[in-house]
Amino acid sequence: MALRPALVLLVALALAGCGAGDPQSAPPATGTAPAADVAGPGAIEAGDGPEIAGTGLDGAALSVADFRGKPLFVNVWSSW
């Protein structure tokens, strides 16, 4: 029966950690970033990425240009 008090204590600690917190601790988000955070000295202008072409796993030709205008995630992974 020593398991029951430990379980009650664990549940009580878990519920105590789920408190609402202080609602005044952070300012409300406005939805827009200040201009100083967006661009500044040394900011890089976005442009076209490098042209990369190769073959897919199925052997078909594949190019980064095929995905222009769409989100593209390139996972560069190696086993070393």
N, C-alpha and C positions, 0 to 999 in steps of 0.2 A: 504494500500500500504506500510505499515511499514515492512511487511514480506519480500519484495523484497530486500531492503538493508541488512537486517540481513542474508538472504540467500546468497547474493553476498559476504558478509564478511566471512561467514562460509566456503564457497567454496575457497576463497582466502587463509584463514588460513590453510585449509586442504592441498591445493597445496603447500603452503610454507613449510609445515611439511614433504613433500615428496621430499625434496632436495637431491641431490647426496651426499652431505657430503664431507669430506676431504679424498681423496683416499690415502693420505700418512699417515693417522692416525694409521694404523695397518700394521704390517709386513705381507708379503704374506705367506700363509700356505704352508709348504713343504710336507705334507702328512704323515710324520713320526714323532713320538714323541721322544724326547730325552730319552736316556736310563735311566737317573736319575728319570724321571717321571713314568717309567713303573715298575721298581722294586727297592727295597731298603731294608734297615733294617726293619724287621717286616712285609715284604710282605707275603701274604698268597698264597700258591700254590693251584691252582684250581684242584679239583679232582671230584670224583663222589659225588653227593648229597645224602641225606638220602633216604632210601627206604621207600616210602609211598604208601600204597595201600588202596583201599576202593571201594565204589560203586558209580557209576555215577547217574545222575538224572533219567536215564532210568532203573536203577536197575542192569545194567551189571557191571561186575568186571572191575576195573580200577586201573592201577599201573603207577607210575612214570617211571618205566623201559620200559613201552610201548612207551615212547616218547624219549628214548635215542638217541642222535645224532640229535634231532630236537629241535628248540626253544620251550620253555615251559614257560608260564606265570602262576604263581600260585597266585591267588588273595585271600588273607586271610582277610576276611571282617567280621565284626560283627556289630550288631545293637546297642550295648551299646555305 
